[in-house]
Amino acid sequence: MKGSVVQALILADWQRHRTLILLSIVCGVLALGLIQVGGEIPFILGATLFFTVMIVFGCMLPPSNIINERKKQTLPFLMSLPISSMQFTAAKIVSTVGMFLVPWLTLVIAAIAFVLGHRGSPHGIITVLLILATAPFLGFCLIAAVSLVSESEGGMIAATIATNTSYGFSWYLLVRNPVIRAGMQSQTIVWSREVLTVLVSEFSVIVLILGLTFYLQSRKRDFV
């Protein structure tokens, strides 16, 4: 019975946000299409829009799927169902992260295919693309975790501001790395130690955030 309730909660979340998921994919694909036009300005605009779609979607999903349940007073009803607090936490994390991963993976794969299939595009840029695309994924996980643990709109807003502010600094430091910058111009994909270090660090932090979310949720005594 509890398993079916968890599945029902996840399915309900997906049904409520399917339009937003589809819209993010469409906007991301349009951004890649803009890059296809060619020229410096279309490239800058398309690349900016591509990553902006990921960032905006990552900022919109946690408040919509987590914070709004408390604001709309649906959380007390959900916790009255035959489901434990940790199962509720698992359902929210699975649904929220899963909904983000669908457009995120779709756009990342589409961007990689674009680079591999576009003549003149250095394949070395793929590693930087992965690093830059993983940053919004990490930021999304942080916003979702803070939203779920704090159950506070203020906490969510603070996490969103801190995350969005960090993108510019992190991308600037990344491009300034001489090894990574040189690899961007390579006609082959260069998996340098610097690139692997950044990618492993990003995904390690993501795992840490999600694990810490479960731990902090397990320490709570009141979910309503």
C-alpha positions as CSV (number, residue, x, y, z in Angstrom):
1,M,0.0,0.0,0.0
2,K,2.8,2.4,0.9
3,G,4.6,1.7,-2.3
4,S,1.6,2.5,-4.3
5,V,1.1,5.8,-2.5
6,V,4.7,6.8,-3.1
7,Q,4.3,5.9,-6.8
8,A,1.1,7.9,-6.9
9,L,2.8,11.0,-5.4
10,I,5.6,10.8,-7.9
11,L,3.2,10.3,-10.8
12,A,1.1,13.3,-9.7
13,D,4.1,15.5,-9.5
14,W,5.1,14.6,-13.0
15,Q,1.6,15.2,-14.4
16,R,1.5,18.7,-12.8
17,H,4.8,19.7,-14.3
18,R,4.8,18.0,-17.7
19,T,4.1,21.3,-19.5
20,L,7.1,22.9,-17.8
21,I,9.3,20.0,-18.6
22,L,8.3,20.1,-22.3
23,L,8.7,23.9,-22.5
24,S,12.3,23.7,-21.1
25,I,13.2,21.1,-23.7
26,V,11.7,23.2,-26.5
27,C,13.5,26.3,-25.4
28,G,16.8,24.5,-25.1
29,V,16.5,23.0,-28.6
30,L,15.6,26.5,-30.0
31,A,18.8,27.7,-28.3
32,L,20.9,25.1,-30.1
33,G,19.1,26.0,-33.3
34,L,20.1,29.6,-32.8
35,I,23.8,28.5,-32.6
36,Q,23.3,26.6,-35.8
37,V,22.7,29.9,-37.6
38,G,26.4,30.7,-37.4
39,G,28.3,33.8,-36.4
40,E,29.5,35.2,-33.2
41,I,26.4,36.9,-32.0
42,P,24.0,33.9,-32.7
43,F,26.5,31.7,-30.9
44,I,26.7,33.9,-27.8
45,L,22.9,34.3,-27.7
46,G,22.3,30.6,-28.3
47,A,24.8,29.4,-25.7
48,T,23.5,31.9,-23.1
49,L,19.9,30.9,-23.7
50,F,20.9,27.2,-23.6
51,F,22.4,27.4,-20.1
52,T,19.8,29.9,-18.9
53,V,17.1,27.4,-19.7
54,M,18.7,24.9,-17.4
55,I,19.2,27.5,-14.6
56,V,15.7,28.9,-14.8
57,F,14.1,25.4,-14.8
58,G,16.3,24.4,-11.9
59,C,15.1,27.5,-10.0
60,M,11.4,27.1,-10.8
61,L,11.0,23.4,-10.1
62,P,11.8,23.2,-6.3
63,P,9.4,25.9,-5.2
64,S,6.7,24.6,-7.5
65,N,7.0,21.0,-6.4
66,I,8.1,21.4,-2.8
67,I,7.4,24.8,-1.2
68,N,3.9,25.2,-2.8
69,E,2.6,22.1,-1.0
70,R,3.1,23.8,2.3
71,K,1.8,27.2,1.1
72,K,-1.3,25.5,-0.3
73,Q,-1.8,23.5,2.8
74,T,-1.6,20.1,1.0
75,L,1.3,18.8,3.1
76,P,-0.9,17.9,6.1
77,F,-3.2,15.9,3.8
78,L,-0.2,14.1,2.2
79,M,1.3,13.2,5.6
80,S,-2.1,11.8,6.7
81,L,-1.8,9.1,4.0
82,P,-0.3,5.7,4.8
83,I,3.3,6.8,4.1
84,S,6.2,7.5,6.4
85,S,8.2,10.8,6.5
86,M,11.2,9.2,4.8
87,Q,9.0,7.7,2.1
88,F,7.6,11.1,1.5
89,T,11.1,12.5,1.3
90,A,12.2,9.8,-1.1
91,A,9.1,10.5,-3.3
92,K,9.8,14.2,-3.4
93,I,13.5,13.8,-4.2
94,V,12.9,11.1,-6.9
95,S,10.1,13.2,-8.5
96,T,11.9,16.5,-8.3
97,V,15.4,15.3,-9.4
98,G,13.8,13.0,-12.0
99,M,11.8,15.9,-13.6
100,F,15.0,17.9,-13.8
101,L,17.1,15.1,-15.3
102,V,14.7,14.6,-18.2
103,P,15.3,18.0,-19.9
104,W,18.8,18.2,-18.6
105,L,19.9,14.9,-20.1
106,T,18.0,15.6,-23.3
107,L,19.7,19.0,-23.8
108,V,23.2,17.8,-22.8
109,I,22.9,14.9,-25.3
110,A,21.5,17.2,-28.0
111,A,24.4,19.6,-27.4
112,I,27.0,16.9,-27.6
113,A,25.4,15.5,-30.8
114,F,25.4,19.1,-32.2
115,V,29.2,19.5,-31.5
116,L,30.1,16.1,-33.0
117,G,27.9,16.6,-36.0
118,H,28.9,20.2,-36.7
119,R,31.9,20.7,-39.0
120,G,34.5,23.0,-37.6
121,S,33.4,22.7,-34.0
122,P,36.4,21.5,-31.9
123,H,35.4,18.4,-30.0
124,G,37.4,19.5,-27.1
125,I,34.6,21.9,-26.1
126,I,32.5,18.9,-25.0
127,T,34.3,18.5,-21.7
128,V,33.7,22.2,-20.9
129,L,30.1,21.8,-22.0
130,L,29.7,18.9,-19.5
131,I,31.3,20.9,-16.7
132,L,29.2,24.0,-17.4
133,A,26.0,21.9,-17.7
134,T,26.6,20.1,-14.5
135,A,26.8,23.3,-12.6
136,P,23.1,24.1,-13.0
137,F,22.4,20.5,-12.0
138,L,24.4,21.0,-8.8
139,G,22.7,24.3,-8.1
140,F,19.3,22.8,-8.6
141,C,20.0,20.0,-6.1
142,L,21.1,22.6,-3.6
143,I,17.9,24.6,-4.0
144,A,15.7,21.5,-3.9
145,A,17.5,20.3,-0.7
146,V,17.2,23.6,1.1
147,S,13.5,23.8,0.0
148,L,12.8,20.3,1.4
149,V,14.8,20.6,4.6
150,S,13.9,24.2,5.5
151,E,10.3,24.1,4.2
152,S,10.8,27.8,4.0
153,E,10.3,30.1,1.0
154,G,13.0,32.4,2.5
155,G,15.5,29.6,2.7
156,M,14.7,28.6,-0.9
157,I,15.1,32.2,-2.1
158,A,18.5,32.5,-0.3
159,A,19.7,29.3,-1.8
160,T,18.6,30.4,-5.2
161,I,20.4,33.8,-5.0
162,A,23.6,32.2,-3.7
163,T,23.5,29.5,-6.4
164,N,22.8,31.9,-9.3
165,T,25.5,34.3,-8.1
166,S,28.1,31.5,-8.0
167,Y,27.7,30.6,-11.7
168,G,29.5,33.6,-13.1
169,F,32.4,33.2,-10.7
170,S,32.8,29.5,-11.3
171,W,32.6,29.8,-15.1
172,Y,35.1,32.7,-15.1
173,L,37.6,30.6,-13.0
174,L,37.0,27.6,-15.3
175,V,37.8,29.4,-18.5
176,R,40.9,31.0,-16.9
177,N,42.4,27.6,-16.4
178,P,45.1,27.2,-19.1
179,V,44.8,23.4,-19.4
180,I,41.0,23.5,-19.8
181,R,41.1,26.5,-22.1
182,A,43.7,24.8,-24.3
183,G,41.6,21.6,-24.4
184,M,38.6,23.6,-25.7
185,Q,40.4,24.2,-29.0
186,S,41.4,20.6,-29.5
187,Q,39.8,18.6,-32.4
188,T,39.6,15.6,-30.0
189,I,38.0,15.3,-26.6
190,V,40.7,15.9,-23.9
191,W,40.0,14.3,-20.6
192,S,42.7,16.1,-18.7
193,R,43.2,15.7,-14.9
194,E,41.8,19.2,-14.4
195,V,38.6,18.3,-16.3
196,L,38.1,15.0,-14.5
197,T,38.8,16.7,-11.1
198,V,36.1,19.3,-11.7
199,L,33.5,16.8,-13.0
200,V,34.2,14.3,-10.1
201,S,34.0,17.2,-7.6
202,E,30.6,18.4,-9.0
203,F,29.0,15.0,-9.0
204,S,30.5,14.2,-5.5
205,V,28.9,17.4,-4.2
206,I,25.6,16.4,-5.8
207,V,25.6,13.0,-4.0
208,L,26.7,14.7,-0.8
209,I,23.8,17.2,-1.0
210,L,21.2,14.4,-1.6
211,G,22.6,12.2,1.1
212,L,22.7,15.1,3.6
213,T,19.0,15.9,2.7
214,F,17.9,12.4,3.6
215,Y,19.9,12.6,6.9
216,L,18.5,15.9,7.9
217,Q,15.0,14.8,7.1
218,S,15.4,11.7,9.2
219,R,16.3,13.9,12.2
220,K,13.1,15.9,11.9
221,R,10.3,15.2,14.4
222,D,7.6,17.4,12.8
223,F,6.8,17.4,9.1
224,V,3.6,19.3,9.3
